[in-house]
Amino acid sequence: MEGTPRPAASVPAAIGAMDDLIATSMVAQQEFAKNLGLGPTDLICFAYVLQAGDTPVTAGDLAARAHVTTGAVTGIVNRLERGGFVTRQPDPADGRRVRVVAVPEAAQRVRDVYEPYYVLLGELFSQYSPEEVAVIHDWFTRAGALAATYLAESCD
């Protein structure tokens, strides 16, 4: 799609569009979580477990990433475990710590919920040139880092 004309946009218009996307995504996350029998924060924590791949995460890691207390994350992990989403494994390096691992069938259930949306996003990305996708990727990566820094500095 080289040279596809794009409508002009100002920074305030782009920020407004981003705000709309974030708000709609938050509502979608709540609905996805509800459909999976989870709360939104539980789903966020499960997503962090999935993101870790083959590297199990600790409850402390989840608490830090989700910005919840270690006490709250204990309840989250308990609910995820009861729901069949995760299992706990002792940390071989520190017997006092527990590592949280995704249950493969639960990971597939979550992928099944998100996959149709990701297909649609893939179709949308296909309307952009590789150079434009690189810019979008760069922007998301840099905006994500900026958001994480701002969160850490403003909310801790």
N, C-alpha and C positions, 0 to 999 in steps of 0.2 A: 504494500500500500504506500509506496513512495509518493511523496508530494500531495497527500490527501489534504485538502484545505481544512483548517480547523477554525472554529469561531474565535473571534478576539475575546480576551478575558482580562479582567483586572485582578490585582492581588485580592482586593476585598471580595470580588465575585468567586475567586478560587477558594478562598477561606470559607465563604458561605457554602459552597458546594461540598467542601470537605466536612464542614459541620453537619450538613444534611446526611452525608454518607455515614459519619460516625454515629449520629442519632439513630438512623435506620439500622445500622449494624448492631447497635446495643439492643434495640427491640428484637432484632432477629436472633441474637444470642440468647435472650431471655426465652424466646419461643423454642429455639433448638434445645435449650436446656430442659425446658418443661416437657417437650416431646421425648426426651431421653430419661425423664424422671429425676432430673438433677436441678439444683439451684444454679443461678448464673456463676457464682464464685466457685462452686464445685466444678462446673464445666471449664472454667478458666484454669483451675488447678490441673484438671485432667489433661487439658491441652498442653500445659507445661510438661507434664509427664510424657505425653506423646512426642513433643518437640525434642525431648532429651534422647529419644531413640533407644539405643541399647545401653545408654548410660543411666542407671537408676538415679533418681533424685532423692534427697532427704526431705523430711518434713520441714526442716529449717529452710531449705532452698525454696520450697513451695511458699512458705510464709513470707519470705523476703520478696519473691517475685510477685505474689498476689497482694502484697501490702496488708497482710493480716497478722494477728499475733500467733505465736506458736500454739497457744491454747485453742484458738479458732481453727488453726490448720489441723489440729488433732481431730476435731469434730468433722471437718471436711474429709479427711482421709478415712475416718470411720464410716461416713456415709458412702464414699466411693467404694470402700471395701465391701460394705453390706450390699451395695448395688451391683457388685460383680465387675466393677471397672478397674480396680487395682488390687494388688496383693502387697503385703509388707514382707521385706526380707531383711534379716540382720545385716548390718554393715560389717564386712569381714575385717575392716581396719579398726573399727571402734564398736564393740559390742553394745554400747549404750545407745547407739544411733540406729535408726531404721531407714531403709531405703524403700522407696515406693516405685512399683513396677506396674505397667499397664497390662491388663489381661487382653490377649490378642483378639478374642471374640468381641470384647467391648470396644477395642480400638476400631475394629471393622464396623461395628454399629455406628460409631461416630463418623467414620469415613462415609458410610452410606447416607447419612444425613447431609453432610457437606458436599459430597461429590457432585450432585446436580448443580449446585451453586458454582462450584469451581469450574464446571464445564461451561456455564454461561460466562464466567469471568474470562476463561480461555478464549471463547468466541469474541468477547469484547477486545481482548488484547490482540487478537489476530487482525483487527482493523487498524492497527498501528504498525509502523515500520519497526524493524529491529532497533534502529537508532532511537526512535520515540520510546520503545519499551525500555531501552537502557536508561533514558532520562527518567521515566516513571519509576523504574526500580531504584535508581539513585535517589530520587526524591523521597520515596517511601523509606528507604534505608536511613537517610539523613534525618528525615522528620521523626522516624521512630527513635533514633538516638537522642534527638533533641527533646522529644517528649519524655523519654526515660530520665534524662538529666534534669529536666524541669520538675518532674515528679519527685525525684530524689531530693532535690534542693528545696522544693516548696512544701512537701508533705511529710517529711521525716522529722 
